[in-house]
């Protein structure tokens, strides 16, 4: 069992690209939100350089610097980069290869987003070449993308602004289906992010920040699991966070809907061995266990198909066949019903 849990928000934009605040100010907001770490992914075509010198602890919050690589299409979230990588004159596979060659790793960002019909004319930054390989995973849940997709008119905008947390959709069916299919062949890590910009919306006399940093940094977070405490040793802390992300030792949660710290999902075989989120092991019969910090509706999936649904604080599922197992959890929010709350990385039980 992993003893330590740390919560972070990734895919944040700052004044280094098209965000509206600097690293230190956003780190202060993250501290007030109770986060342990944040990772910036500013746009490569707007960044002058990769600001690795600005990494470090800002108070109690660890700040790491990545990139969002790509211009019109094929946005790639790169992490643990050693030098600046630009998408100019590089195809999507070449970007992935370049990130890997410098020892980094990355995720397809909002691959199937729809864009906002109102105000942005449904411009979407999709990932069109699905034949790419050697990427670490996919960002399956992007707060900004999923929120904007529902805003079709001014009325929709006002409604979803008033209830922007409770009305948020989970990862799209298209995204989950694509991810589930890939996981049948290899481990593919899922992450989620805020895509925070802090952009001001202006229309006539109206001026507002619909998705402020203060709000979105409390929403779609990743919770990583670690065997050791992440203290003030920057080098070790960075290594541990990136290792957990690469291995899929994490779950994604909308912490604004309900705090998810303390959630667990693991497998215990009949012989006493165990497998945790993101791990791959030989199939043996045993039990999948889901434990919640607050009551919710637990849904367990095998190879993309739901095999169990149960409400409460815990669910146990008897595993009698190999497969790729993951869990989703929903939380009731009146009057919206069961809202998406937690999405795990899979437990891979293979028969090689």
C-alpha positions in Angstrom: 0.0 0.0 0.0 1.2 3.5 -0.9 1.3 5.5 2.3 1.4 9.1 1.0 -1.0 10.9 -1.2 -0.3 14.3 -2.9 -2.8 16.5 -4.8 -1.8 18.6 -7.8 -3.2 20.6 -10.7 -1.6 20.4 -14.1 -2.0 22.1 -17.5 -1.9 25.6 -16.1 -1.2 28.7 -18.3 0.7 31.7 -17.0 1.7 35.1 -18.4 4.5 33.2 -20.1 2.0 32.4 -22.8 -1.8 33.2 -22.8 -2.5 33.1 -19.1 -3.0 36.2 -16.9 -0.9 35.7 -13.8 2.7 34.8 -13.0 4.1 31.7 -11.4 4.3 33.1 -7.8 0.8 34.5 -7.8 -0.7 31.2 -9.1 1.4 29.2 -6.6 -0.2 31.4 -3.8 -3.6 30.5 -5.1 -2.7 26.9 -5.2 -1.6 27.0 -1.6 -4.9 28.5 -0.6 -6.6 25.7 -2.5 -4.7 23.1 -0.5 -2.6 21.8 -3.4 0.8 20.1 -2.9 2.1 20.8 -6.4 1.2 22.5 -9.7 2.6 22.1 -13.2 2.6 24.8 -15.9 2.1 23.8 -19.5 2.4 27.1 -21.3 2.2 27.1 -25.1 5.5 26.4 -26.9 4.8 29.0 -29.7 4.2 31.8 -27.1 7.0 30.9 -24.7 10.4 32.5 -25.1 12.2 29.7 -23.3 11.6 26.8 -21.0 11.7 28.4 -17.6 13.2 25.5 -15.6 15.1 28.0 -13.4 11.7 29.0 -11.9 10.9 25.5 -10.7 11.0 24.9 -7.0 9.0 25.3 -3.8 6.9 28.4 -3.5 6.1 28.2 0.2 4.6 24.7 0.6 3.7 24.3 -3.1 6.0 22.6 -5.5 6.0 24.3 -8.9 7.1 22.4 -12.0 7.4 23.6 -15.6 6.2 21.6 -18.6 4.9 22.7 -22.1 1.8 22.4 -24.2 3.4 21.7 -27.6 1.3 22.3 -30.7 -0.4 25.2 -32.5 -3.6 24.5 -34.4 -4.0 20.8 -33.7 -2.3 18.0 -31.9 -1.6 19.7 -28.5 0.8 17.6 -26.5 1.4 18.1 -22.7 5.1 17.5 -22.2 6.7 16.9 -18.8 10.3 16.5 -17.4 11.7 18.3 -20.4 15.3 19.3 -20.5 15.2 22.0 -23.1 12.7 24.0 -25.2 10.7 22.0 -27.7 8.7 23.8 -30.5 6.1 22.3 -32.7 7.0 24.4 -35.8 7.8 22.1 -38.7 7.2 19.0 -36.6 4.4 16.5 -37.1 2.6 15.0 -34.1 4.7 11.9 -34.0 7.9 13.9 -34.3 6.8 16.0 -31.3 6.3 12.8 -29.2 9.6 11.4 -30.4 11.4 14.6 -29.5 10.0 14.7 -26.0 10.9 11.0 -25.4 14.5 11.5 -26.8 15.2 14.1 -24.1 14.0 11.9 -21.4 10.6 13.5 -21.0 7.1 12.1 -21.3 3.7 13.4 -22.4 0.0 13.2 -22.8 -2.4 13.9 -25.7 -4.3 17.0 -24.6 -8.1 17.3 -25.1 -8.0 15.0 -28.1 -11.7 15.1 -28.9 -12.8 18.5 -27.6 -15.8 20.2 -29.3 -15.1 23.9 -28.6 -17.5 26.6 -27.5 -20.3 27.5 -30.0 -21.0 30.8 -28.2 -18.2 33.4 -28.5 -15.5 31.0 -29.9 -17.5 29.6 -32.9 -16.7 26.0 -31.9 -13.0 26.3 -32.6 -11.5 23.1 -31.2 -7.9 22.0 -30.8 -8.4 18.3 -31.5 -5.9 15.5 -32.0 -6.5 14.2 -35.5 -3.7 11.7 -36.1 -4.7 8.8 -33.9 -2.0 6.5 -35.4 0.7 8.1 -33.2 2.6 5.8 -30.7 4.9 5.9 -27.8 3.0 8.6 -25.8 2.6 8.0 -22.1 -1.1 8.7 -22.0 -4.1 10.9 -22.5 -5.6 13.9 -20.6 -9.1 12.4 -20.4 -10.7 15.2 -18.3 -10.0 18.9 -19.0 -12.2 21.3 -17.0 -12.1 24.2 -19.4 -12.8 22.1 -22.5 -15.7 20.2 -21.0 -17.2 23.4 -19.5 -17.0 25.4 -22.8 -18.6 22.7 -24.9 -21.9 23.2 -23.2 -22.0 27.0 -23.7 -24.1 27.4 -26.9 -25.9 30.7 -26.2 -25.7 33.6 -23.7 -28.4 31.9 -21.6 -26.3 28.7 -21.5 -23.3 30.7 -20.5 -25.1 32.3 -17.6 -26.6 29.0 -16.5 -23.4 27.0 -16.6 -21.5 29.9 -15.0 -23.9 29.8 -12.1 -23.6 26.0 -11.8 -20.2 25.5 -13.4 -19.1 22.8 -11.0 -22.3 20.7 -10.5 -23.1 20.8 -14.3 -19.6 19.7 -15.4 -19.6 16.6 -17.6 -17.1 13.9 -17.1 -14.7 12.6 -19.8 -16.5 12.2 -23.1 -17.6 8.7 -24.2 -15.4 9.1 -27.3 -12.3 9.8 -25.1 -13.0 7.0 -22.7 -13.6 4.5 -25.5 -10.4 5.5 -27.2 -8.5 5.1 -24.0 -10.1 1.8 -23.0 -9.2 0.4 -26.4 -5.5 1.4 -26.1 -5.3 -0.1 -22.6 -6.1 -3.5 -24.0 -2.7 -3.6 -25.7 -0.5 -1.6 -23.3 -0.5 0.6 -20.2 -1.8 4.1 -21.1 -1.9 6.6 -18.3 -4.9 8.9 -17.8 -4.5 12.4 -16.3 -6.9 15.3 -15.9 -6.2 19.1 -15.8 -7.7 22.5 -15.4 -6.4 24.2 -18.6 -6.4 27.4 -16.4 -5.9 30.7 -18.1 -7.8 33.2 -16.0 -9.0 34.9 -19.2 -11.4 37.9 -19.0 -14.6 37.7 -21.0 -15.8 41.0 -22.5 -19.0 41.6 -24.4 -20.4 45.1 -24.4 -20.6 46.4 -20.9 -20.0 42.9 -19.5 -16.5 42.1 -18.2 -15.8 39.0 -16.1 -13.5 36.1 -15.5 -15.7 33.0 -15.8 -13.0 30.5 -15.0 -10.7 32.1 -12.5 -7.5 30.5 -11.2 -9.1 30.5 -7.7 -11.9 28.4 -9.0 -10.4 26.0 -11.5 -7.4 25.0 -9.3 -9.9 23.5 -6.9 -11.6 21.4 -9.6 -10.0 18.7 -11.8 -6.9 17.6 -9.9 -4.6 14.5 -10.0 -3.9 12.6 -6.8 -0.6 10.8 -6.9 0.4 7.9 -4.6 3.9 7.7 -3.2 5.8 5.3 -0.9 7.8 8.2 0.7 7.1 11.6 1.9 7.7 14.5 -0.5 9.6 17.0 1.6 11.6 20.1 0.8 14.2 18.2 -1.3 13.3 19.6 -4.7 15.1 17.0 -6.8 13.5 14.0 -5.1 10.1 15.6 -5.0 10.2 16.3 -8.8 11.4 12.8 -9.4 8.6 11.2 -7.3 5.8 13.2 -8.9 6.9 12.5 -12.4 7.5 8.9 -11.7 4.0 8.5 -10.3 2.6 10.3 -13.4 4.5 8.1 -15.8 3.4 4.9 -14.0 -0.2 5.9 -13.7 -0.1 5.7 -9.9 -2.8 8.3 -9.6 -6.5 9.1 -9.8 -8.3 12.1 -11.2 -11.0 13.9 -9.1 -13.2 16.9 -9.2 -12.2 18.1 -5.7 -14.6 21.1 -5.9 -17.5 18.7 -6.1 -16.2 16.8 -3.1 -12.7 16.3 -1.6 -11.3 13.0 -2.8 -8.3 12.7 -0.6 -8.3 9.3 1.0 -9.7 7.4 -2.0 -8.3 3.9 -2.7 -8.6 1.4 -5.5 -6.5 -1.8 -5.4 -6.6 -5.6 -6.1 -5.8 -8.3 -3.6 -5.2 -11.8 -5.1 -6.2 -14.9 -3.2 -2.5 -15.7 -2.7 -2.2 -12.4 -0.8 -0.3 -10.4 -3.5 -1.7 -7.0 -4.5 -1.7 -4.7 -7.5 -2.4 -1.0 -7.4 -3.5 1.7 -9.8 -1.4 1.8 -12.9 0.3 -1.5 -12.3 0.3 -4.6 -14.5 0.4 -8.1 -13.0 -0.3 -11.7 -13.9 -4.0 -12.6 -13.5 -5.1 -14.5 -10.5 -8.5 -14.7 -8.9 -9.1 -12.2 -6.1 -10.9 -9.0 -5.1 -10.9 -5.5 -6.5 -11.5 -3.0 -3.6 -12.8 0.6 -3.9 -12.8 2.7 -0.7 -14.3 6.3 -0.7 -13.8 9.1 1.8 -17.5 10.1 1.3 -20.5 8.2 0.0 -20.9 7.9 -3.8 -21.9 5.6 -6.6 -19.1 3.3 -7.6 -18.9 1.9 -11.1 -16.3 -0.8 -11.9 -15.3 -1.4 -15.5 -13.6 -4.4 -17.2 -12.1 -3.8 -20.7 -14.3 -0.7 -21.0 -17.6 -2.4 -20.0 -19.3 -1.8 -16.7 -19.4 -4.9 -14.5 -20.6 -3.5 -11.2 -22.4 -0.5 -9.7 -22.8 0.0 -6.0 -23.6 3.0 -3.7 -21.9 3.6 -0.4 -18.4 4.0 1.0 -16.9 0.8 -0.4 -17.3 -1.8 -3.1 -15.7 -5.2 -3.5 -15.7 -6.9 -6.9 -14.8 -10.6 -7.3 -12.3 -10.9 -10.2 -12.5 -14.3 -12.0 -11.2 -13.3 -15.4 -8.2 -11.3 -16.7 -8.8 -7.8 -18.0 -8.2 -4.1 -17.6 -10.1 -2.9 -14.6 -10.8 0.7 -13.6 -13.3 2.6 -11.5 -15.5 5.7 -11.8 -17.2 7.3 -8.9 -20.2 9.7 -9.0 -21.5 12.0 -6.2 -25.1 13.2 -5.9 -25.5 17.0 -6.2 -29.1 18.2 -6.0 -30.8 18.9 -8.4 -28.3 17.6 -11.0 -28.3 14.0 -9.9 -25.1 11.9 -10.0 -22.2 14.0 -11.0 -18.8 12.7 -12.1 -16.3 12.8 -9.2 -13.4 10.3 -9.5 -11.8 8.4 -12.4 -9.0 5.9 -11.7 -6.1 4.6 -13.7 -6.5 0.9 -14.5 -5.3 -2.2 -12.8 -4.0 -4.5 -15.6 -4.5 -8.2 -14.9 -3.0 -10.0 -17.9 -2.6 -13.5 -19.1 0.7 -13.4 -21.1 
